[in-house]
Amino acid sequence: MKVAIDGPAGAGKSSVARAVADLLGFLYVDTGALYRAAALYAIRRGVDPGDAEHVLPLLAEMKPELSYEDGEQRVLLDGENVSALIRTEQVSAGASAISAIPEVREFLFHLQRDIAEKNDVVMDGRDIGTVVLPDAEIKIFLTAEPEIRAKRRMLQLAEKGVHAEYEDVLADIRRRDWNDSHRAAAPLMIAEGATLLDSSFLSEKETALRVVEMIGKAADA
């Protein structure tokens, strides 16, 4: 079974998708991690992740991979585990920029689909239900109010010991929303047949259980 969860930055897609996969024994695929790895690769080579002219030559040598150990996802870049390194604010911004390049999306598309064809998966991202897995049995568009997402992001940063101003985080959320929904390549949108799920006033656990309930109903249908 394929479960596609799309939505804007900070909606909790990764946390919810991971929780759902754990509850059901499915494989969790964090597609955003692949774009983050690609952005990290560009940054390490002094290339602006949004500069298509200089990013495209890197695709021939870039080797991002997802591996799984005891059901836990590891992000590899040329064999190096970069799971922690791709979670910085710089890489997050770079991932949003590099994901707007059509050739980069095509480059990573085949890896994502191959994983889904071989496993029961919960996959989250910006274009899973619209482009990567349009045949997914379950499609969910997970969202939350920008102010709620900014507050959640503040808490995440605080847990990592990173100080950030609320207005700056909110501005970044709004900027990424606009970029993701207006890019030429696979813009963020609600997939045909997807269910809109607003998590503004739901906990992560409550949201995950809602998704599991949807999957159960689909399986029984």
Secondary structure, 3 states (H helix, E strand, C coil): CEEEEECCCCCCHHHHHHHHHHHHCCEEEEHHHHHHHHHHHHHHCCCCCCCHHHHHHHHHCCCEEEEEECCEEEEEECCEECCCHHHCHHHHHHHHHHCCCHHHHHHHHHHHHHHHHHCCEEEEECCHHHHHCCCCCEEEEEECCHHHHHHHHHHHHHHCCCCCCHHHHHHHHHHHHHHHHHCCCCCCCCCCCCEEEECCCCCHHHHHHHHHHHHHHHHHC
